[in-house]
Amino acid sequence: MQGQPEKRDSAPAKSGNWKDLRARVLSAAVLVPLAGVCVWAGGLVYGALIVLVMAGMASEWARMFGFGLRVRRGQLCMAWAACMGITAVAGHWGGALLLMVAAGVLGPALWAGQVAIGCAGLSLLWLRYMTDPGSGVVLFLVACVAMSDTGAYMAGRIFGGPKLAPRISPAKTWSGSIGGLLSAVVMGMVIAHFLPGAMPGALWRGAVFGGLVAIAAQIGDLAESALKRARGVKDSGTILPGHGGLLDRFDGLLVAAPMAALLSLWAVGRAAFWYVGLH
């Protein structure tokens, strides 16, 4: 079928394999400044980035189910996710949620993708636009997710050891999971320490919430790995050297971003829960 992604290799990657490190570093050298500028700028600049990523992730999801961009349903999935994001950027949050529900017409498998990607994208938009200060909130979230990924990658390849979930992702180890968790905790503490006028207790708050973000991110990572294994593919795409596709790179945010937005609403309204007491 058209648009079928790359098939999974028969042998899992060894934990000591560093051959993709250079590509990962080069990709990060482009992604980190770009994301930083967009988060800082906010407004339509940030909105455009999120909409593009949502559309790209939806396209990759559809492609894993055999609907590439040459297939009408694949094109529709990409456009549908973009419309959800654009509607939210315009301030019509209810309309964006209605589009998410209405995506059920695409079928159960593609609807699941629209819901997962829509929840993450709308959460990232809400956190930037509706919390105070939005840039600091998104920075905390993205930095902790990124450090969780980086720490897991480094620790897993340095220490190896028992597999975390061999039936889902043979390359992931317990040492990598713990390394990712500790890295996010440290990142949370660093951000808490350097925020102007940090209040007493800022460090432990940064540690706790950094750890929560890491746990959510690792759940998202495992969920995407399970999906890829079920579909028999190695990567969701090839757009990011060293990482694979957009889903491969941002899978942690599929769970971490909605968790952050929901807890922000539940805890303190429009001030993100992990930011309380950090300034």
C-alpha positions in Angstrom: 0.0 0.0 0.0 1.2 3.5 -0.8 3.1 5.4 1.9 4.0 2.3 4.0 6.7 3.2 6.5 10.0 1.4 6.9 9.7 -2.1 8.3 11.2 -3.0 11.6 14.6 -4.6 11.6 14.6 -8.2 12.8 17.3 -7.6 15.4 16.9 -4.9 18.1 19.5 -2.2 18.4 22.2 -2.9 21.0 22.3 -0.7 24.0 25.9 0.2 23.3 25.2 1.5 19.8 26.2 5.2 19.5 26.1 5.5 15.7 23.1 7.8 15.8 24.6 10.2 18.4 26.0 12.6 15.8 22.7 12.9 13.9 20.9 13.4 17.2 23.2 16.2 18.2 22.8 17.9 14.8 19.1 17.7 15.0 19.0 19.1 18.5 21.2 22.0 17.4 18.5 23.0 15.0 15.4 22.1 17.0 16.4 23.6 20.4 17.0 27.2 19.1 13.9 27.0 16.9 11.7 25.9 19.6 13.2 28.3 22.1 12.5 31.3 19.8 9.0 30.2 19.1 8.1 29.7 22.8 9.6 33.1 23.7 7.8 34.8 20.8 4.4 33.3 21.5 1.4 34.5 19.5 1.1 33.4 15.9 4.8 32.3 15.7 4.3 29.7 18.5 0.9 28.8 17.2 2.3 28.1 13.7 4.9 25.8 15.1 2.4 23.8 17.1 0.0 23.5 14.1 2.8 22.3 11.8 3.9 19.7 14.3 0.3 18.5 14.8 -0.2 18.2 11.1 3.1 16.3 10.7 2.4 13.9 13.5 -1.1 13.2 12.2 0.4 12.4 8.8 2.9 10.0 10.3 0.1 8.3 12.4 -2.0 7.8 9.3 1.0 6.5 7.3 1.6 3.8 9.9 -1.9 2.6 9.1 -1.2 2.6 5.4 -2.7 6.1 4.5 0.2 8.1 3.1 -0.1 11.6 1.6 -1.0 10.2 -1.8 -4.1 8.7 -0.3 -7.1 11.0 0.3 -7.7 9.8 3.9 -4.0 10.5 4.7 -4.4 14.0 3.4 -7.6 14.5 5.4 -5.9 13.4 8.6 -3.2 15.9 8.2 -5.6 18.7 7.4 -7.9 17.8 10.2 -5.2 18.0 12.8 -4.1 21.4 11.4 -7.6 22.7 11.6 -7.9 21.7 15.2 -4.7 23.7 16.0 -5.7 26.7 13.9 -9.1 26.8 15.6 -7.5 26.8 19.0 -5.0 29.5 18.0 -7.9 31.6 17.0 -9.3 31.3 20.5 -12.2 28.9 19.7 -11.3 26.2 22.2 -14.7 24.6 22.1 -14.6 24.4 18.4 -11.3 22.7 18.5 -12.7 20.1 20.9 -15.7 19.5 18.6 -13.4 18.9 15.7 -11.5 16.3 17.8 -14.8 14.5 18.6 -16.0 14.7 15.0 -12.7 13.1 13.8 -14.4 9.8 14.6 -15.7 9.8 11.0 -12.1 8.9 10.0 -12.4 5.5 11.7 -11.3 4.2 15.1 -7.6 3.9 14.4 -7.2 7.3 12.8 -9.5 8.9 15.4 -7.3 7.6 18.2 -4.4 9.5 16.5 -6.4 12.7 16.2 -7.4 12.5 19.9 -3.8 11.8 21.1 -2.2 14.5 18.9 -5.1 16.9 19.4 -5.0 16.6 23.2 -1.2 17.2 23.2 -1.3 20.1 20.7 -4.2 21.9 22.4 -2.6 21.5 25.8 0.7 23.1 24.5 -1.3 26.0 23.0 -3.4 26.4 26.2 -0.3 26.3 28.4 1.4 29.1 26.4 -1.6 31.3 25.8 -3.7 30.9 29.0 -1.2 30.4 31.9 0.9 33.0 33.5 3.8 33.2 32.5 3.1 30.9 29.6 6.7 31.0 28.3 8.1 29.8 31.6 5.5 27.0 31.9 6.2 25.6 28.4 9.9 25.9 29.0 9.7 23.9 32.2 7.6 21.2 30.4 9.7 20.9 27.3 13.0 21.1 29.0 12.1 18.3 31.5 10.8 16.1 28.7 14.0 16.7 26.6 16.2 15.9 29.6 14.2 12.8 30.3 14.8 11.6 26.7 18.5 12.6 26.8 19.2 11.1 30.2 17.5 7.8 29.2 19.5 7.6 26.0 22.8 8.2 27.7 22.3 6.1 30.7 20.9 3.2 28.7 23.9 3.1 26.4 26.4 3.6 29.2 25.0 1.1 31.8 22.7 -1.2 29.8 21.3 -3.9 32.0 17.8 -5.4 32.4 15.2 -4.5 29.7 12.4 -2.2 30.8 9.7 -3.6 28.4 11.3 -6.1 26.1 8.1 -7.0 24.3 7.4 -3.4 23.5 10.8 -1.8 23.0 13.8 -4.2 23.3 16.3 -1.3 23.4 14.9 0.4 26.5 16.5 -0.5 29.9 15.7 0.1 33.5 19.0 2.1 33.8 17.8 4.3 30.9 14.4 4.9 32.6 16.0 5.8 35.9 18.6 8.0 34.2 15.9 9.8 32.4 13.9 10.4 35.6 16.9 11.7 37.5 17.9 14.0 34.6 14.4 15.5 34.5 14.5 16.0 38.3 17.8 17.8 38.0 16.5 20.0 35.2 13.5 20.9 37.2 15.7 21.9 40.1 18.0 24.0 37.9 15.0 25.9 36.4 13.6 26.5 39.8 16.9 27.7 41.1 17.6 30.2 38.4 14.1 31.7 38.2 14.2 35.3 39.5 13.1 35.6 43.2 12.6 31.9 43.8 10.7 31.3 47.0 11.7 28.8 49.8 10.8 25.3 48.6 11.4 26.0 45.0 14.1 23.3 44.6 11.9 20.5 45.9 9.0 21.7 43.9 11.1 21.7 40.8 12.4 18.2 41.6 8.9 16.8 42.2 7.3 18.3 39.1 10.3 17.5 36.9 9.9 13.9 38.0 6.2 13.8 37.3 6.8 15.2 33.8 9.5 12.5 33.2 7.2 9.7 34.2 4.5 11.0 31.9 6.9 11.4 29.1 8.2 7.8 29.5 4.6 6.5 29.4 4.1 8.3 26.1 7.4 6.9 24.8 6.4 3.4 25.6 2.9 3.9 24.2 4.3 5.0 20.9 6.7 2.1 20.9 3.8 -0.3 21.4 2.0 1.3 18.5 5.0 0.9 16.2 5.5 -2.7 17.2 1.9 -3.5 16.6 2.1 -1.9 13.1 5.5 -3.5 12.4 7.5 -0.3 11.8 10.8 0.9 13.1 10.3 4.6 13.0 7.2 6.8 12.4 9.1 8.8 9.8 12.5 10.1 8.6 12.2 13.9 8.9 14.5 14.2 11.9 17.9 12.5 11.5 18.9 10.4 14.5 15.3 10.5 15.9 13.1 9.3 13.1 9.8 11.1 12.8 8.0 13.8 14.7 6.1 11.1 16.7 9.4 9.5 17.6 10.8 12.8 18.9 7.7 14.2 20.6 6.0 11.1 21.9 6.7 12.1 25.5 4.6 15.2 25.1 1.6 13.2 24.0 1.1 12.3 27.7 3.1 15.0 29.5 1.4 18.0 27.9 -2.2 16.9 28.7 -1.2 15.9 32.2 0.4 19.3 32.8 -2.7 21.2 31.4 -5.2 19.1 33.5 -3.2 19.5 36.7 -2.8 23.2 36.1 -6.6 23.6 35.8 -7.2 21.3 38.8 -4.6 22.9 41.1 -4.5 26.6 40.5 -6.6 27.6 37.6 -4.5 29.4 35.0 -1.1 29.2 36.8 0.6 26.0 35.9 0.8 23.8 39.0 4.6 23.3 38.9 5.3 27.0 38.6 3.5 27.8 41.9 6.1 28.8 44.5 8.9 29.0 41.9 8.8 32.8 41.6 
